Amino acid sequence: MVWVELPDSVPTQQTPEMTAPAPEVDQRVFAILGAGAAGSVAAETLRQEGFQGKILLITTESKLPYDRTALSKKYLQSDSVSAPPSLRSETFYQQHGIEVLSDRYVTQVDAEAKTLTFSDGHTLSYDALLLATGGKAKPLDLLGADLENIFTLHQAGEAAALLEKAQKAQKAVILGASFIGMEVAASLSQQGLEVTVVSLGTVPFEPILGKQVGQIFQRTHEKKGVRFKLGHKIERFEGDGAVEAAVLDNGDRLQADLVVAGIGIELATDMIKGIELYEGDRSIVVDDHLEAAPGLYAAGDIARFPSAQTGEAVRIEHWRLAQQHGQTAASNMLGKQVPFTGVPFFWSGQFELKLRYVGHAESWDDIIYHGDLDQPKFLAFYLQDSQVRAVAGIGRDREIAAISELMRLQKMPEAETLRQGEYDWIAQLS
């Protein structure tokens, strides 16, 4: 993994060489259901790797593919409401023969018959299909949740409505100290709102990053004026037509002009027939080629895939990982039999804190720290059975990039080496 900073004058979306479509030569139809990170990258990769048949990029949204990660960060800090920037222009898709089918709802995917059924009754046969449907924000099951100005944030339309209200509001309540919740809290605070975060957890991000790193984020937010009601839950919302307050389980009443719920997503997989879904979250179990059934692939949030680092079946909701999935799935749709070996990576920006995280650790039995948590400029190593499963860092971007590559090469040092103190990560790649 390499990060490159370019001057503003240098274009950042230069197009690799792409094969021109020629359906008279290749009559196959490759469908991609979902136009997020995985789907959009897969469509481009097919052309880059020589596919000349028909590509259908199908989305329920009315907009061209856009960067969803910006919605809780830069977009909510904007001065005015606008559409999020598209990943590619409409001209780009037209030039490369990628048909974007917007506002289209698929009600059934038949894996055995290799057909899609749309909400209008129309059916489509495909030769290969990539499922990249992601999910939708979990709805709130609370009294008063139907009041106006209670938002979720997963799609561009939701972000636009939230930003429009935020620019007229004074007080916001955030339900959930997830990354979405905390990023929204930071963005709305920078818009001048009084923000209160409510969460059952006692420290933000503790299950993911541990108590000490979580406290760094909490302290930074508090210094910027964000308030926390931790160890509590919202029992109901009150208001006359629109939300006016959130009432907590201890009786506290938080005034609110708007509420944002960041409590996770529900996977969009209910339309899929002919394959067995994972019982816990209804994700799609795939092999190391991201294949769920002959000619059927899954990528991104909905895919439960074998980790190249541990061999365990995992499901990860990261934008960058979804892009990596899209590349691998596209290659395998073309019959190249490429195993997925990518290292998960995600980032978060909250005020001046810029977190980078590589690997994946659903649990750990030890954390080793290098650097200064008070500055903060550090690396945190999450270990299970003395093996590094993930690394988080602030202010150590070069080291994180090197660690990502060492993880990919499976050349991470032993825990005892890390316990001895700082380590020259860059030198290990020379």
N, C-alpha and C positions, 0 to 999 in steps of 0.2 A: 504494500500500500504506500502510495506517495502522494503528498499534498503539494500542489503547486499554486502559488499566488500570482495572478496575472494583473498587469495594469488595466485600468478601466477601458483603455483604448483597444485592447486586444480582444477579439471575439472569443467567447467561451463555448460556442456551440458549432464548432467546425465539424463538418459531416465526413465520416470515413467513406471510402469508396463503397458504393452500393450497387448491386445488380439491378438492371432494369427489369420490370415485370414483363413476362411473355407467356400469357395464358395459353396461346396457341402451341407453345412448346411444352409447358408443364400445366396440366389441367387440374392439378390437385388444389383443394381448398383447405387452408389452414385457418382455423378460427381461434381467436383469443378473447376470452370472456373476462372483461375487466381491464380498464385502461389506466391503472395506477402505475406504480414503479415497475412491477414485474411485467405487466402486459405491454407497456409502452416500449420497454427495453427489448422484450422478446420480438416485437414486430420489426424493430430496426435490425436486430441481430439476424433475423431470417434473410433480409435483403443483403446484409453485409456478408453472409456466408453463402450467397449464390442462389437462394430460392427465387424462382421465377413465376410461381403459381400465384393464386389469389390469397391475399391476407385480409381478413376481416377483424377489425379491432372493435369490440362491442362493449358499450358502456351505458349504464343507466343515467349518467349525467349528461347535461346539455353542452358542457364545455369540453374543449380539447384537453388531453392529458396535461396535468399541472403538478407542481411540486407541493404535495400535501404537507410536508414537514414545515413549510413556511407559514402555514395557517395560524399556528399558535405563537409564532415568533414575530418575524418582520411584518407579516400582513396585519396582525392586530396592533402593531405600533404605527400603522400608516396614518397619514393626516386625512385621508378621504377614502371612501368606499369605492373599490374597483374590482374588476375580475383579477384573480391571481394570475401571474404570468404563466403562459403555456410553456410546456417543455419544448414543443416544436410548433411551427406555424402550420396553418391549414395548407399553405402552398407546399411545405415539406412533404406532408402526407400524400398530397396529390401527385407530386413529382415522382415519388417512389412507390406509387401504386398500393398504398396502405389505406384501405377503405375504413374510415371511422364511422361506425353506426351509433349515433348518439340517441339518447332517450329511448333506448330499446331494452325491454325487460324480458329475460328468458325465464320461462316458468318450469321448464324441464330439460335436463340434460340426460339423454339415454346413452349410457356408455356402451351398451351392447349393439344398438342399432346405429351408433355414431350419428345422432341427430340432435338438434336443438329445436325446442318449441318456444315460440315467442308469445307474448301476452295477447297478440292479435290473432293467434291461431296459426300463423305462418310457421313452417318448419324449414330447417336447413340441414343438409347433410354435409359432413366434414370428413376429411381424410385424417387430420390430426387436430387436436383441441388442447389448448392450454387454459386451465382454470386459474384465474388470478382475481377472483371476486372480492377478496379481502373481507371486510365486515361492515357493520353499521354500529353506531354508538348505542350502547345499552340504554333502554328507556328507564325512566325513574318510576318506581312503583311506590309513590308516596302521596299522601293526601295533599291536594293542591298542585300536583305536578303538571296539571293542564292549564295553569295560569300562564298568561303571556309573559315574555321576557325571561323564561327559563330555557336555557340553551344547552345543546350538546355541540361538540365540535369535531366533525370528522370529514365534512365535505365543504366545498367552496361556498355554497349557498348559506350554510350555517355560519361560516366565518363572516360573510358579508352582513348578515342580519345582526350578528353579535357586535361587529365593529360599528355599525350604524347606531345601535342602541348605546354602546359604550361612550360614544362621543357626545351623548346627551345625559349621561348618568353620573352619579356621584359615589354610589356605594355598590360594591359587588361582593357576592358570596360564591366561593368556589367549593364544590363538593368533591373531595378526593385530592390527596396529595400525590397523585401520579405525575409522570412527566408532563402529560398534557395539562393537568391541573396546575402544576407549579409554573410551567411556561406561560400559561394564560394569566396566572396571578402576576407574574413579572411584567407581562405586556400591558395588562390593564393598569397596574400601578404606574407604569411609565406614561400611560395616557392620563394620569392625574386622578384616578379613582381610589377611594378607600377600599382596600381589599381584605377580606377575611377568608382563610382557608379552613375548612372543616374536614377532619379525617379521624377514623377510628384508630389509626396508628398513633403511636406516641412520638415518632420521629419520621419526617419525610424520607422516603426511599430506603428505610431500614431493611426491608426484605431483599432489596436489590443491591444496595451499596454498603450496608452496614450502618451502625449507629453513628460512628464518628464522622463519616463522610456526609451522612444525612444531616447532621447538626451543622455542618459548614453551610449547606444550602439554607437551612432554616435561619441561621444567624444573619446571612446575607440578606434574605428577604425581610427579616425584622428590621434591619438597619435602614431599609428602603421604605419602611412603613407598613409592610404587610403584617397582618395579625393572624394568629393561629388559634384554633380551637381543636386541640388534639385529644384523642381518647374519647371523642364524642361523635354522635351521628345526628343527622337532621331527621326529625320525626314528621314534620309537616311544613307546608308553605302557607302563608296567609296573604290575602290581598283581595281587592275588589276588581276582578277582571284581569289585572296584572299583578305580578308578585310584588309584595311590599315588605315581607319579612320571612326569614327562615327560623323555625322554632326547633331548638335542640332538645336532646333527651334529658338534659338537666334543667330545662325550663327557660334557658337563655333565649332571648328573642333578638335576632340579628336583622337590622334594617337592611333592605336590599332593593335597589332599582333593577338589578338583574342577577341571575344565578347561572353559573356554568357547572354542569355535571361532567366530571371526568372520571367515570367509573368503568372504563373498558369498553370492549366491543363484543358483539355477537357475530359469529362467522356466517357469511352468506353462502351456505352450502345446502340448504334445504331442497333446492331444485334438482339435486343430482340423484339419478337413479342408476342402479346396476353395479354400484360399488359400495363397499361397507365403509361407513364413517366411524371415526374414533369415538368411542362411547362418551368420553368425558366432555369434550367441547365440540364435537361434530366436525373435527378437522379431517383432512384427507391424507391417508397414510400412503406415502410414496417410497420408492426405492432410491438408491443413491444416484439414479439418473432422473429423479423427480417424476417417474412414471407410476401412475396408479392403476392403469389398465392399458391394454394394447391401444396405442394411438391417443391416450389420454394422459395429460400431465397436469401437475398442480404446482403453484409457486406462490411465494409471499406468505402472508399471514395465515392462509388456510392450509398450508402444507406441513405435515408432520414427517420429517425426513431424518435419515441417519446422520448424525454429526460425524464429520471426517476426523475430528479431534478425539472423540470419545467412543464413537460407535452407538451411542444412545439415540433413541428417537426423540427429537425435539421439535417444538414449534416456536418460532421467534417472530415477533412483530417489529421488524426493523426495516426502514426504507432502503438502506444500502443493501441489506441481505436480499430483499425482494428483487432489486436490480440484478444482483448476482444470480439469483434463481432464474430470472428471465433470460439471461444469456445462456445458461446451461440448458434450460428447457428447450430453447429455440434450437440449439445445436442437436439435441436429441430428437426433436421432432423431424429433423433432417436425417436421422439414422446414424449419427456420429458416435453414439454410445460414450458420452463424456460423463464421468462421475462428478458429482458436486463436491468440491474440496474447499470452498470459500470459508474464510474466517468471519464470523459475525462481527459487525461494527455498528455502533450508533453514537450519536452526539446529542448534547443538549446545551442550549444557551439560555442562561437566566441572569439578568443584569450583567455584571462583569465576569461571572463564572462561565467557563467554557469546558464542559466535561467531554472527554473521549473515553469510549469503552470498547474493548475488543474481547472476543471469546464469548462464552456463555456459561453462567453458573446459576442454576436454579436453587442450589444450596451450597454451603461450604462449611468446613469445620475449623478454618483458620484464615486470618487475614494478616498479611505482612505489608508494612508500609515503608516506602522509601521517600525521603524528602521531608518537607515541612507542611503539616496539615494546617498550621495557623496562618501561613503566608497568604493563601494556600498554594503550594506548588509541590505536587507529590504524585507518586504512583501507589496504587493499592492492589495487591495481588490476592485473589480469592482462590483458596486451595481446598481440594477435597482429596482425602487420603494422600496428602503430600504432593499432589499434582496441581499445577496452576490451571484453573479452569477459565479464569477471566481476569482482566486487568482494567482498572479505571484510573484515569489521570486528569489532573488539571495543571496547566502550564508546562506540560511535558510532551508536547505533540510529536517531536522528532523521535522520542523514545517509544511512544505508543505506535508509531508507524513501523519502527524496527521490530517491536514485539509482535505486531500482527504478522509480519513476514516470518518470524521465527516460529510462531504458532503454526502457520501454514506448512512450514518445513518440518514441523514436529521436532524442533531443536531448542525448546525451552529448557532453561537450567533447572536443576533440582531445588527443592525447597530449602535445603541446608545452605546452598550457595546464596540464595536470596536472603537468608537470615543473617548472613555476614555483612550485609549493608549494600550500598550503592553498587551498581553493576554497569559496565560499559556496553550498552545494548548496540550502539552503532558499530562498534568494533567487531561484533559477532557476525556482521553481514559482509565484512570486507574480505 
